[in-house]
Amino acid sequence: MDDYFSVLDYKAEDLVYTISKTTKIHDEQRTRGYVSKIGMLSGHYINLQTPNNLVVVGDIHGDLVTLEKIMERIDFEDFLKKESNILIFLGDYIDRGEYSIEVLLFLCKLKSFYPNNVFLLRGNHESYNRFPFSSYDFYSDLLNKVGNSVDTLYNCTILPFFESLFLFCEIGGFSVLTHGGLPVIENPRFFMNYKSHLSNSLENNTLLEEILWNDPRDLPDNNSWSFSNRGLGKYFGIEVTNMWLSNTSCKFLLRGHEPCMGYKLNHENKILTIFSSKAPYPKFESAYLKTSQKEIGEIIDNECSITQCVHIV
Ligand SMILES: [Mn+2]
């Protein structure tokens, strides 16, 4: 891997510089409202046209080794040279694995170097400040590796970066993408201006919690949702998926959040879960999605299955 992207040897000031720079890029893109020719941004919502090539990476959880393998397999420097190729990360970069800080640093370098075609979504693990949970080891990791200056680094650099991450992405006619799942919407009028609701989802705690924490399930008695064993978020049924997909004119939800054998399908194959962490999850597999504009057309026309574009690492 290129020297610029090597992250094993860093100083606290490198973290401050690179992470703050990425937050600034996110803020500038938000102010501008667009990225390159194919992307519109509003608040925490991204709307893209179909890219020439698309790669989607799921949860990483501090697994730098698997992340680097995926980057090598897609030949990321060549892939990202063309702005019409898009690379989207679905969140959950930290906790559980050994290299949370290094993963963050790598992703920030990637976004800084390729601001118009790399997109970082926010996971529930990047939202501990809003929805605390027990298995959070990132702060103690930071303390061990960075030492005394950890409070300033965490509060002044890392938290603002987490808050700047995007929450929801839509690739027109093809897919909605988010970390956890689709929020349960009781009032169909929501969809009259869903883009504006999603843009402002940081200000709507229920919407935010469900985007970050929900999981798809097959629910008994045609229930549209039930309480989640996670203690945060909900389990949403196929009715919720159908409601979102018909109102956004999309065919799929692409999301992460659940360990699996690299990928799994739910709700009549309309939801693809992608999981890209291996070391902290020895019983599971990791994978990524790579597809092209032509394949996306074929997937939409049911001529090919979306799982044909999933690669186990
Ligand atoms: Mn998650």
Residues whose N, C-alpha, C, O or C-beta is under 5 A from the ligand:
A	BS01	MN	D92 G123 N124 L212 H257
